[in-house]
Amino acid sequence: MHSLLIHWKGLKLLPSAWLLILQLLILCLSPLTNKTLNTHALSWCLSALALLLIATIIRRSPIYTLVGLVFVSTALILSLTIVAGFGTPLLQVIANVVEAAAYIYAASGLLMYMFADKYLTRDELFAAATVFTLFAWAFAFLYSACQTLYPSSFTALADGELGRSWLELLFLSFSVQSGTGLSDIVPIAPAARVLVSLQMFVGVMYLTLVVSRLITLQYIKHAPRDHQA
């Protein structure tokens, strides 16, 4: 029990861990949060909480805090305006782009924090996982903005509808970034192809830089002991 309390106190000091847990919760609830007004409101509350956690991460990261907080506050105001029923296609595009900027900014701050450390810690592991999800969400927002501007950005649905749901765009984002190639959604419009290409690049660089960095830090952490042995 004492050990659990220690781990719980340590977890409370890791905003990246809470953000990761929240994003995974949002992902699991995505099929259920757009059916009624109440579930849509729940979805907005969870997304707003994610933005607040992003603001916490930005304040603790070695980046220019004011810029990131402007992104987060603007995203909150725009998303609230859209949920209240005052949204227009242009406002939706702006909101998606600003939200994507907030997520990318937070991911950049976490990357700077990770590369500043000399040893592998529990926070490093949470930060690495959170960076992956932050980029996945950011590109999903960009895909949504692209689809609003160009309705035929992606392959059409079976029933003839052009627009893809948020969950489908998020699924596309995870598929592209992870390199699994499991998505059945194909970009058609030039802008969509550019975004997918950029995310492919981000996914490859994540594996090349972040994962290799974690392996290096793990080696450094245990190298002194091995040397002494």
FIKEVEX-958119 format. One line per 10 residues: number of its first residue (from 1); their letters; for each residue x, y, z of N, C-alpha, C. Coordinates in nm, 4 decimals, padded with zeros to 6 digits. Last residue first. Layout:
N
NUM = a = X Y Z X Y Z X Y Z ~ ...
***
This chain:
229
229 = aqhdrpahki = 03.1075 -00.3628 -01.2596 03.1066 -00.5079 -01.2470 03.2234 -00.5691 -01.3198 ~ 03.1454 -00.1070 -01.3515 03.1986 -00.1416 -01.2204 03.2041 -00.2929 -01.2003 ~ 03.0135 -00.1233 -01.5928 03.1564 -00.0950 -01.5925 03.2207 -00.1351 -01.4592 ~ 02.7562 -00.1662 -01.5162 02.8229 -00.2698 -01.5938 02.9747 -00.2512 -01.5903 ~ 02.7128 00.0799 -01.3892 02.7049 -00.0443 -01.3136 02.7785 -00.1558 -01.3872 ~ 02.7393 00.2641 -01.6027 02.8305 00.2692 -01.4889 02.8328 00.1399 -01.4090 ~ 02.5200 00.1792 -01.7833 02.6609 00.1634 -01.8196 02.7550 00.1700 -01.6992 ~ 02.2595 00.2348 -01.7243 02.3134 00.1099 -01.6721 02.4631 00.0928 -01.7016 ~ 02.2178 00.4850 -01.8415 02.1726 00.4622 -01.7033 02.2386 00.3386 -01.6442 ~ 02.3009 00.4495 -02.1011 02.3805 00.5356 -02.0131 02.3453 00.5105 -01.8670
219 = yqltilrsvv = 02.0916 00.2880 -02.1945 02.2283 00.2350 -02.1906 02.3151 00.3162 -02.0952 ~ 01.8790 00.4663 -02.1780 01.8748 00.3428 -02.1000 02.0135 00.2811 -02.0878 ~ 01.9625 00.6563 -02.3613 01.9521 00.6937 -02.2204 01.9468 00.5700 -02.1309 ~ 01.9451 00.5003 -02.5974 02.0743 00.5551 -02.5540 02.0720 00.5918 -02.4058 ~ 01.6714 00.4524 -02.6079 01.7644 00.3394 -02.5986 01.9009 00.3866 -02.5477 ~ 01.5788 00.7143 -02.6368 01.5420 00.6371 -02.5186 01.6365 00.5182 -02.4987 ~ 01.6880 00.7740 -02.8896 01.7276 00.8520 -02.7717 01.6961 00.7758 -02.6433 ~ 01.5488 00.6015 -03.0545 01.6932 00.5813 -03.0383 01.7459 00.6577 -02.9179 ~ 01.2960 00.7227 -03.0262 01.3177 00.5857 -02.9797 01.4666 00.5575 -02.9598 ~ 01.3529 00.9829 -03.1348 01.3019 00.9639 -02.9992 01.3307 00.8240 -02.9473
209 = ltlymvgvfm = 01.4713 00.9424 -03.3983 01.5295 01.0282 -03.2962 01.4843 00.9922 -03.1545 ~ 01.3301 00.7429 -03.5462 01.4743 00.7595 -03.5602 01.5357 00.8344 -03.4427 ~ 01.0615 00.7698 -03.4792 01.1293 00.6424 -03.4550 01.2811 00.6596 -03.4558 ~ 01.0300 01.0367 -03.5641 01.0020 00.9985 -03.4253 01.0745 00.8686 -03.3916 ~ 01.0849 01.0212 -03.8342 01.1782 01.0950 -03.7490 01.1552 01.0628 -03.6016 ~ 00.8593 00.8761 -03.9169 00.9930 00.8189 -03.9350 01.0937 00.8889 -03.8434 ~ 00.6551 01.0594 -03.8485 00.6584 00.9258 -03.7910 00.7947 00.8615 -03.8014 ~ 00.7193 01.2810 -04.0081 00.7210 01.2941 -03.8624 00.7297 01.1567 -03.7964 ~ 00.6774 01.1662 -04.2633 00.8104 01.2152 -04.2256 00.8230 01.2256 -04.0742 ~ 00.4044 01.1190 -04.2470 00.4960 01.0064 -04.2684 00.6377 01.0450 -04.2264
199 = qlsvlvraap = 00.3180 01.3828 -04.2289 00.3064 01.2966 -04.1112 00.3913 01.1703 -04.1260 ~ 00.3766 01.4714 -04.4874 00.4432 01.5339 -04.3732 00.4351 01.4452 -04.2491 ~ 00.1990 01.3088 -04.6316 00.3434 01.2966 -04.6535 00.4218 01.3559 -04.5364 ~ -00.0441 01.4077 -04.5398 -00.0086 01.2683 -04.5124 00.1415 01.2465 -04.5300 ~ -00.0282 01.6692 -04.6430 -00.0362 01.6472 -04.4988 00.0037 01.5049 -04.4615 ~ -00.0256 01.6109 -04.9197 00.0871 01.6818 -04.8580 00.0879 01.6581 -04.7077 ~ -00.2743 01.4937 -04.9532 -00.1544 01.4137 -04.9801 -00.0303 01.4786 -04.9169 ~ -00.4365 01.7133 -04.8996 -00.4415 01.5971 -04.8116 -00.3178 01.5096 -04.8305 ~ -00.3760 01.8763 -05.1176 -00.3466 01.9234 -04.9817 -00.3450 01.8066 -04.8835 ~ -00.4714 01.7188 -05.3373 -00.3282 01.7491 -05.3207 -00.2926 01.7933 -05.1794
189 = aipvidslgt = -00.7137 01.4652 -05.2500 -00.6806 01.6045 -05.2814 -00.5312 01.6301 -05.2592 ~ -00.6872 01.2020 -05.1419 -00.7082 01.2250 -05.2847 -00.6668 01.3657 -05.3250 ~ -00.5807 00.9543 -04.9124 -00.5889 01.0965 -04.9486 -00.5999 01.1128 -05.0998 ~ -00.7784 00.6848 -04.8061 -00.6710 00.7266 -04.8967 -00.6860 00.8753 -04.9274 ~ -00.8452 00.4536 -04.5588 -00.8732 00.5890 -04.6062 -00.7530 00.6380 -04.6862 ~ -00.7904 00.2265 -04.4291 -00.8577 00.2106 -04.5575 -00.8950 00.3457 -04.6174 ~ -00.4847 00.1715 -04.2533 -00.6006 00.2542 -04.2817 -00.6569 00.2266 -04.4212 ~ -00.2508 00.0372 -04.2021 -00.3754 -00.0367 -04.1867 -00.4980 00.0428 -04.2300 ~ 00.0184 00.1146 -04.1953 -00.0503 00.1062 -04.3231 -00.1826 00.0334 -04.3176 ~ 00.2020 00.1523 -03.9925 00.1414 00.0202 -04.0061 00.0682 00.0031 -04.1392
179 = gsqvsfslfl = 00.3195 00.3925 -03.9271 00.3742 00.3202 -04.0408 00.3155 00.1819 -04.0598 ~ 00.2325 00.5658 -03.7391 00.2959 00.4434 -03.6909 00.3580 00.3626 -03.8031 ~ 00.1197 00.7641 -03.8993 00.2334 00.7969 -03.8139 00.3067 00.6719 -03.7654 ~ -00.0914 00.6314 -04.0313 00.0170 00.6931 -04.1069 00.1402 00.7130 -04.0202 ~ -00.2489 00.5465 -03.8141 -00.1988 00.4503 -03.9125 -00.0793 00.5059 -03.9885 ~ -00.3131 00.7835 -03.6810 -00.2345 00.6815 -03.6117 -00.1742 00.5823 -03.7111 ~ -00.4643 00.9050 -03.8901 -00.3451 00.9686 -03.8353 -00.2552 00.8674 -03.7650 ~ -00.6787 00.7295 -03.9261 -00.5854 00.7545 -04.0359 -00.4549 00.8119 -03.9833 ~ -00.7988 00.7663 -03.6768 -00.7478 00.6339 -03.7146 -00.6476 00.6452 -03.8289 ~ -00.8761 01.0294 -03.7045 -00.7785 00.9957 -03.6010 -00.7164 00.8592 -03.6286
169 = lelwsrgleg = -01.0622 00.9984 -03.9073 -00.9439 01.0809 -03.9321 -00.8351 01.0532 -03.8290 ~ -01.2486 00.8395 -03.7726 -01.1823 00.7879 -03.8930 -01.0562 00.8678 -03.9251 ~ -01.3301 01.0123 -03.5706 -01.2634 00.8870 -03.5349 -01.1897 00.8281 -03.6550 ~ -01.4560 01.2145 -03.7192 -01.3355 01.2446 -03.6431 -01.2587 01.1177 -03.6090 ~ -01.5553 01.0908 -04.0472 -01.5779 01.1264 -03.9076 -01.4447 01.1541 -03.8388 ~ -01.5379 01.2422 -04.3713 -01.4978 01.1358 -04.2794 -01.5184 01.1833 -04.1364 ~ -01.7578 01.3369 -04.6335 -01.6872 01.3665 -04.5095 -01.6566 01.2436 -04.4265 ~ -01.9078 01.2363 -04.8466 -01.7687 01.2756 -04.8680 -01.6914 01.2893 -04.7381 ~ -02.1249 00.9569 -04.8949 -02.0878 01.0788 -04.8241 -01.9390 01.1078 -04.8409 ~ -02.1750 00.7115 -05.0106 -02.1626 00.8267 -05.0983 -02.1261 00.9557 -05.0279
159 = dalatfsspy = -02.1658 00.4913 -04.8528 -02.2986 00.5460 -04.8819 -02.2935 00.6737 -04.9646 ~ -01.8933 00.4463 -04.8176 -01.9712 00.3522 -04.8993 -02.1065 00.4088 -04.9383 ~ -01.7118 00.7588 -04.8525 -01.7697 00.6484 -04.7782 -01.8540 00.5616 -04.8694 ~ -01.4276 00.8479 -05.0582 -01.5654 00.8619 -05.0123 -01.6089 00.7390 -04.9341 ~ -01.0958 00.9415 -04.9679 -01.1870 00.8518 -05.0379 -01.3248 00.8570 -04.9735 ~ -01.0476 01.2950 -04.9025 -01.0210 01.1537 -04.8796 -01.1246 01.0691 -04.9533 ~ -01.1299 01.5439 -04.9924 -00.9881 01.5238 -04.9623 -00.9527 01.3766 -04.9508 ~ -01.3690 01.6613 -05.0720 -01.3288 01.5345 -05.1337 -01.1806 01.5054 -05.1099 ~ -01.3890 01.9111 -04.9405 -01.4711 01.7975 -04.8965 -01.4305 01.6627 -04.9554 ~ -01.1671 02.1189 -04.8395 -01.1793 02.0377 -04.9614 -01.2564 01.9105 -04.9258
149 = ltqcasylfa = -01.2162 02.2324 -04.5887 -01.1846 02.3180 -04.7034 -01.2063 02.2457 -04.8359 ~ -01.2656 02.0049 -04.4380 -01.3646 02.1129 -04.4397 -01.3423 02.2048 -04.5590 ~ -01.0326 01.8597 -04.4779 -01.1582 01.8048 -04.5280 -01.2682 01.9100 -04.5328 ~ -00.8509 02.0244 -04.3440 -00.8354 02.0014 -04.4876 -00.9652 01.9502 -04.5485 ~ -00.9435 01.9975 -04.0819 -00.9448 02.1281 -04.1468 -00.9365 02.1139 -04.2984 ~ -00.8932 01.7221 -04.0484 -01.0297 01.7732 -04.0370 -01.0429 01.9097 -04.1040 ~ -00.6170 01.7179 -04.0716 -00.6977 01.6444 -04.1696 -00.8420 01.6944 -04.1682 ~ -00.5541 01.8649 -03.8432 -00.5206 01.9201 -03.9749 -00.5981 01.8488 -04.0857 ~ -00.6428 01.6871 -03.6468 -00.7054 01.8193 -03.6569 -00.6772 01.8816 -03.7941 ~ -00.4617 01.4815 -03.7016 -00.6051 01.4554 -03.7176 -00.6819 01.5871 -03.7270
139 = fawafltfvt = -00.2249 01.6056 -03.6317 -00.2500 01.5798 -03.7733 -00.3957 01.5444 -03.7985 ~ -00.2661 01.6158 -03.3507 -00.2436 01.7381 -03.4281 -00.2730 01.7156 -03.5755 ~ -00.2839 01.3476 -03.2755 -00.4015 01.4351 -03.2632 -00.3859 01.5595 -03.3494 ~ -00.0190 01.2711 -03.3326 -00.1316 01.2025 -03.3969 -00.2575 01.2880 -03.3915 ~ 00.1280 01.4368 -03.1636 00.1415 01.4533 -03.3078 00.0261 01.3858 -03.3823 ~ 00.0346 01.3279 -02.9189 00.0154 01.4700 -02.9501 00.0270 01.4957 -03.1000 ~ 00.1204 01.0638 -02.9269 -00.0229 01.0922 -02.9346 -00.0502 01.2387 -02.9681 ~ 00.4011 01.1075 -02.9105 00.3430 01.0336 -03.0230 00.1946 01.0664 -03.0378 ~ 00.4224 01.2398 -02.6663 00.4622 01.3084 -02.7893 00.4002 01.2400 -02.9107 ~ 00.3485 01.0345 -02.4905 00.2608 01.1507 -02.5071 00.2941 01.2279 -02.6335
129 = aaafledrtl = 00.5652 00.8614 -02.5049 00.4338 00.8151 -02.5497 00.3396 00.9324 -02.5762 ~ 00.7607 01.0340 -02.3991 00.7776 00.9764 -02.5321 00.6444 00.9290 -02.5880 ~ 00.6598 01.0879 -02.1420 00.6742 01.1972 -02.2382 00.6866 01.1434 -02.3804 ~ 00.6798 00.8372 -02.0218 00.5482 00.8978 -02.0412 00.5544 01.0087 -02.1466 ~ 00.9605 00.8184 -02.0275 00.8788 00.7197 -02.0962 00.7383 00.7734 -02.1226 ~ 01.0401 01.0357 -01.8688 01.0843 01.0264 -02.0082 00.9949 00.9311 -02.0872 ~ 00.9389 00.9675 -01.6208 00.8795 01.0803 -01.6921 00.9179 01.0799 -01.8391 ~ 01.1161 00.7698 -01.5469 00.9774 00.7340 -01.5752 00.9075 00.8445 -01.6532 ~ 01.4281 00.8312 -01.7214 01.3418 00.8320 -01.6049 01.2013 00.7893 -01.6459 ~ 01.7560 00.8088 -01.8298 01.6191 00.7669 -01.8555 01.5408 00.7609 -01.7251
119 = ykdafmymll = 01.9640 01.1011 -01.8228 01.9339 00.9648 -01.7825 01.7864 00.9351 -01.8091 ~ 01.9799 01.3574 -01.9105 02.0980 01.2741 -01.9325 02.0735 01.1283 -01.8963 ~ 01.7542 01.5813 -02.0818 01.7889 01.4884 -01.9751 01.9092 01.4022 -02.0124 ~ 01.6973 01.7162 -02.3119 01.7810 01.7856 -02.2133 01.8251 01.6935 -02.1012 ~ 01.5237 01.5682 -02.4562 01.6605 01.5725 -02.5057 01.7537 01.6484 -02.4110 ~ 01.2857 01.6154 -02.3108 01.3443 01.4821 -02.3172 01.4911 01.4864 -02.3574 ~ 01.2405 01.8896 -02.3595 01.2598 01.8410 -02.2223 01.3289 01.7048 -02.2218 ~ 01.2008 01.8861 -02.6324 01.3132 01.9623 -02.5776 01.3448 01.9171 -02.4358 ~ 00.9669 01.7303 -02.6362 01.0884 01.6824 -02.7027 01.2117 01.7552 -02.6497 ~ 00.7896 01.8979 -02.5036 00.8253 01.7698 -02.4437 00.9523 01.7126 -02.5062
109 = gsaayiyaaa = 00.7762 02.1077 -02.6921 00.8276 02.1323 -02.5582 00.8694 02.0040 -02.4884 ~ 00.6599 01.9721 -02.9076 00.7935 02.0292 -02.9223 00.8571 02.0564 -02.7861 ~ 00.4096 01.9153 -02.7990 00.4986 01.8052 -02.8360 00.6422 01.8543 -02.8507 ~ 00.3095 02.1755 -02.7766 00.3322 02.0962 -02.6556 00.4265 01.9801 -02.6839 ~ 00.2959 02.2378 -03.0490 00.3790 02.3185 -02.9602 00.4108 02.2433 -02.8322 ~ 00.1093 02.0538 -03.1379 00.2460 02.0470 -03.1901 00.3409 02.1247 -03.1002 ~ -00.1165 02.1441 -02.9960 -00.0663 02.0086 -02.9746 00.0786 01.9962 -03.0224 ~ -00.1466 02.4037 -03.1014 -00.1268 02.3844 -02.9574 -00.0676 02.2473 -02.9283 ~ -00.1886 02.3462 -03.3738 -00.0710 02.4233 -03.3333 -00.0412 02.4053 -03.1849 ~ -00.4354 02.2155 -03.3575 -00.3183 02.1428 -03.4065 -00.1902 02.2138 -03.3648
99 = evvnaivqll = -00.5890 02.4335 -03.2743 -00.5736 02.3172 -03.1863 -00.4525 02.2344 -03.2276 ~ -00.5668 02.5924 -03.5040 -00.5141 02.6421 -03.3767 -00.4935 02.5267 -03.2784 ~ -00.6955 02.4273 -03.6911 -00.5550 02.4645 -03.7113 -00.4924 02.5131 -03.5806 ~ -00.9551 02.4117 -03.5836 -00.8745 02.2901 -03.6023 -00.7256 02.3225 -03.6161 ~ -01.0321 02.6820 -03.5915 -01.0246 02.6112 -03.4636 -00.9372 02.4871 -03.4750 ~ -01.0303 02.7285 -03.8693 -00.9393 02.8046 -03.7819 -00.9204 02.7326 -03.6489 ~ -01.2355 02.5512 -03.9474 -01.0989 02.5354 -03.9994 -00.9992 02.6059 -03.9080 ~ -01.4513 02.6624 -03.8111 -01.4104 02.5250 -03.7826 -01.2679 02.4999 -03.8292 ~ -01.4708 02.9065 -03.9358 -01.4357 02.9039 -03.7942 -01.3894 02.7641 -03.7538 ~ -01.5514 02.8180 -04.1904 -01.4248 02.8891 -04.1744 -01.3782 02.8861 -04.0295
89 = ptgfgavitl = -01.8033 02.6992 -04.1291 -01.6918 02.6194 -04.1837 -01.5560 02.6871 -04.1672 ~ -01.9010 02.8242 -03.8031 -01.9107 02.8262 -03.9485 -01.7971 02.7395 -04.0027 ~ -02.0730 02.8079 -03.4877 -01.9622 02.7765 -03.5767 -01.9973 02.7880 -03.7232 ~ -02.2440 02.8380 -03.2838 -02.2147 02.9579 -03.3613 -02.1027 02.9340 -03.4625 ~ -02.2954 02.6359 -03.1004 -02.3784 02.6447 -03.2203 -02.3537 02.7658 -03.3067 ~ -02.1327 02.5788 -02.8917 -02.2511 02.6594 -02.8616 -02.3402 02.6805 -02.9835 ~ -01.9215 02.4581 -03.0199 -02.0144 02.3730 -02.9451 -02.1428 02.4477 -02.9135 ~ -01.7972 02.6909 -03.1180 -01.8530 02.5924 -03.2113 -01.9539 02.5023 -03.1421 ~ -01.7164 02.8152 -02.8813 -01.8053 02.8857 -02.9737 -01.8725 02.7882 -03.0701 ~ -01.5409 02.6235 -02.7838 -01.6620 02.6545 -02.7088 -01.7638 02.7257 -02.7968
79 = slilatsvfv = -01.3395 02.6435 -02.9778 -01.4140 02.5181 -02.9650 -01.5437 02.5391 -02.8866 ~ -01.2502 02.9075 -02.9304 -01.3083 02.8704 -03.0589 -01.3906 02.7431 -03.0486 ~ -01.1528 02.8885 -02.6655 -01.2586 02.9842 -02.6989 -01.3283 02.9450 -02.8290 ~ -00.9531 02.6908 -02.6929 -01.0651 02.6722 -02.6010 -01.1817 02.7628 -02.6363 ~ -00.7779 02.8146 -02.8743 -00.8440 02.6893 -02.9110 -00.9649 02.6633 -02.8219 ~ -00.6897 03.0303 -02.7193 -00.7657 03.0558 -02.8424 -00.8415 02.9314 -02.8856 ~ -00.5520 02.8917 -02.5174 -00.6680 02.9738 -02.4831 -00.7534 03.0035 -02.6057 ~ -00.3466 02.7652 -02.6740 -00.4416 02.6877 -02.5937 -00.5675 02.7679 -02.5628 ~ -00.2094 02.9819 -02.7945 -00.2685 02.8758 -02.8761 -00.3775 02.8021 -02.7985 ~ -00.1260 03.1137 -02.5627 -00.2157 03.1826 -02.6566 -00.2852 03.0807 -02.7461
69 = lgvltyipsr = 00.0474 02.9260 -02.4586 -00.0748 02.9562 -02.3848 -00.1748 03.0334 -02.4710 ~ 00.2536 02.9368 -02.6520 00.1750 02.8156 -02.6342 00.0448 02.8415 -02.5614 ~ 00.3482 03.2003 -02.6089 00.2968 03.1588 -02.7404 00.2078 03.0365 -02.7265 ~ 00.4367 03.1930 -02.3413 00.3267 03.2801 -02.3801 00.2656 03.2366 -02.5122 ~ 00.6649 03.0206 -02.3224 00.5353 02.9818 -02.2667 00.4200 03.0623 -02.3240 ~ 00.9032 02.8953 -02.5159 00.8425 03.0246 -02.4880 00.6962 03.0050 -02.4494 ~ 01.0288 02.6085 -02.3362 00.9939 02.6806 -02.4576 00.9238 02.8104 -02.4172 ~ 01.0851 02.3848 -02.1542 01.1808 02.4932 -02.1830 01.1530 02.5618 -02.3164 ~ 00.7771 02.3283 -01.9711 00.8737 02.2932 -02.0747 00.9645 02.4121 -02.1046 ~ 00.5777 02.3994 -01.8048 00.6901 02.3286 -01.7438 00.7998 02.2970 -01.8447
59 = riitaillla = 00.3918 02.5150 -01.9702 00.4495 02.5984 -01.8643 00.5703 02.5322 -01.7997 ~ 00.3193 02.2953 -02.1262 00.3906 02.4069 -02.1883 00.4594 02.4929 -02.0823 ~ 00.1785 02.1438 -01.9403 00.3030 02.0912 -01.9967 00.3863 02.2044 -02.0562 ~ -00.0417 02.3107 -01.8989 00.0470 02.2777 -01.7870 00.1818 02.2279 -01.8367 ~ -00.1546 02.3059 -02.1540 -00.1063 02.4334 -02.1001 -00.0111 02.4102 -01.9829 ~ -00.2295 02.0395 -02.1587 -00.1268 02.0859 -02.2525 -00.0684 02.2193 -02.2045 ~ -00.4321 02.0499 -01.9738 -00.3120 01.9735 -01.9408 -00.1962 02.0116 -02.0331 ~ -00.6094 02.2004 -02.1267 -00.5595 02.2551 -02.0006 -00.4339 02.1805 -01.9547 ~ -00.6610 02.0217 -02.3345 -00.5947 02.1485 -02.3641 -00.5383 02.2129 -02.2377 ~ -00.7949 01.8222 -02.1915 -00.6675 01.7910 -02.2576 -00.5904 01.9189 -02.2894
49 = laslcwslah = -01.0234 01.9630 -02.1208 -00.9322 01.9202 -02.0145 -00.7949 01.8845 -02.0726 ~ -01.1350 01.9855 -02.3752 -01.0944 02.1070 -02.3039 -00.9973 02.0733 -02.1914 ~ -01.1914 01.7172 -02.4229 -01.0950 01.7862 -02.5087 -01.0445 01.9140 -02.4424 ~ -01.3828 01.6760 -02.2243 -01.2585 01.5986 -02.2215 -01.1513 01.6656 -02.3070 ~ -01.5789 01.8560 -02.3127 -01.5188 01.8727 -02.1799 -01.3869 01.7977 -02.1702 ~ -01.6468 01.7484 -02.5637 -01.5844 01.8805 -02.5570 -01.5156 01.9000 -02.4221 ~ -01.7591 01.5045 -02.4822 -01.6415 01.5049 -02.5687 -01.5702 01.6392 -02.5625 ~ -01.9795 01.6000 -02.3429 -01.8759 01.5255 -02.2721 -01.7465 01.5239 -02.3525 ~ -02.1214 01.7075 -02.5549 -02.0719 01.7976 -02.4509 -01.9622 01.7296 -02.3694 ~ -02.1836 01.4707 -02.6834 -02.1007 01.5686 -02.7537 -02.0419 01.6691 -02.6547
39 = tnltkntlps = -02.3483 01.3575 -02.4952 -02.2192 01.2931 -02.5206 -02.1264 01.3856 -02.5981 ~ -02.5629 01.5425 -02.5118 -02.4916 01.5221 -02.3857 -02.3546 01.4595 -02.4086 ~ -02.6486 01.5176 -02.7762 -02.5976 01.6464 -02.7293 -02.5157 01.6293 -02.6022 ~ -02.5304 01.2042 -02.9152 -02.6312 01.2925 -02.8592 -02.5658 01.4221 -02.8143 ~ -02.3037 01.0979 -03.0460 -02.4362 01.0498 -03.0810 -02.5469 01.1419 -03.0326 ~ -02.0388 01.1248 -02.9918 -02.0949 01.2151 -03.0917 -02.2369 01.1761 -03.1320 ~ -01.9168 00.9384 -02.8239 -01.9268 01.0780 -02.7791 -01.9811 01.1743 -02.8847 ~ -01.8625 00.6785 -02.8946 -01.9840 00.7041 -02.8174 -02.0111 00.8511 -02.7917 ~ -01.6177 00.6461 -03.0202 -01.7369 00.5934 -03.0880 -01.8677 00.6314 -03.0195 ~ -01.4417 00.7679 -02.8198 -01.4764 00.8356 -02.9455 -01.5983 00.7774 -03.0157
29 = lclillqlil = -01.3477 00.6435 -02.5970 -01.4856 00.6925 -02.5915 -01.5322 00.7556 -02.7222 ~ -01.0840 00.5873 -02.6635 -01.1745 00.4754 -02.6362 -01.3209 00.5186 -02.6366 ~ -00.9867 00.8514 -02.6885 -00.9845 00.7601 -02.8022 -01.0832 00.6459 -02.7821 ~ -01.0132 00.9432 -02.4288 -01.0896 01.0084 -02.5355 -01.0979 00.9178 -02.6574 ~ -00.8251 00.7721 -02.3082 -00.9664 00.7662 -02.2689 -01.0548 00.8285 -02.3761 ~ -00.5930 00.8625 -02.4299 -00.6347 00.7239 -02.4534 -00.7807 00.7044 -02.4146 ~ -00.5929 01.1200 -02.3213 -00.6056 01.1021 -02.4651 -00.6474 00.9593 -02.5004 ~ -00.5581 01.0629 -02.0465 -00.6788 01.1307 -02.0933 -00.6990 01.1108 -02.2427 ~ -00.3034 00.9452 -02.0439 -00.4201 00.8692 -01.9976 -00.5488 00.9298 -02.0503 ~ -00.1533 01.1660 -02.1368 -00.1554 01.0404 -02.2110 -00.2768 00.9572 -02.1732
19 = lwaspllklg = -00.1986 01.3475 -01.9298 -00.2429 01.3799 -02.0654 -00.2509 01.2540 -02.1505 ~ -00.0753 01.2158 -01.7192 -00.2197 01.2399 -01.7151 -00.2751 01.2728 -01.8528 ~ 00.1891 01.2243 -01.8129 00.1240 01.0950 -01.7880 -00.0274 01.1112 -01.7859 ~ 00.2407 01.4956 -01.8212 00.2428 01.4216 -01.9466 00.1758 01.2860 -01.9303 ~ 00.2411 01.5709 -01.5532 00.1269 01.6093 -01.6376 00.1231 01.5347 -01.7706 ~ 00.3397 01.4330 -01.2826 00.3724 01.4091 -01.4233 00.2527 01.4452 -01.5111 ~ 00.2718 01.4363 -01.0201 00.3683 01.5374 -01.0629 00.4056 01.5250 -01.2099 ~ 00.1161 01.2161 -00.9830 00.0507 01.3471 -00.9784 00.1422 01.4574 -01.0268 ~ 00.3010 01.0104 -00.9758 00.2211 01.0275 -01.0975 00.1540 01.1640 -01.1006 ~ 00.3978 01.0312 -00.7156 00.4874 01.0592 -00.8276 00.4110 01.0851 -00.9554
9 = kwhillshm = 00.1725 00.9538 -00.5756 00.2250 01.0890 -00.5563 00.3193 01.1277 -00.6692 ~ 00.1563 00.6892 -00.6703 00.0480 00.7826 -00.6971 00.0948 00.9268 -00.6814 ~ 00.3909 00.5748 -00.5693 00.3738 00.5835 -00.7145 00.2643 00.6840 -00.7507 ~ 00.3271 00.5973 -00.2965 00.4457 00.6655 -00.3498 00.4338 00.6831 -00.5009 ~ 00.1043 00.4346 -00.2799 00.0917 00.5773 -00.2493 00.2093 00.6567 -00.3036 ~ 00.2195 00.1876 -00.3394 00.1192 00.2440 -00.4305 00.1022 00.3932 -00.4063 ~ 00.3824 00.1532 -00.1156 00.4438 00.1651 -00.2487 00.3476 00.2269 -00.3489 ~ 00.1906 00.1235 00.0808 00.2814 00.2390 00.0861 00.3469 00.2625 -00.0489 ~ 00.0838 -00.1210 00.0000 00.0000 00.0000 00.0000 00.0868 00.1254 00.0000
***
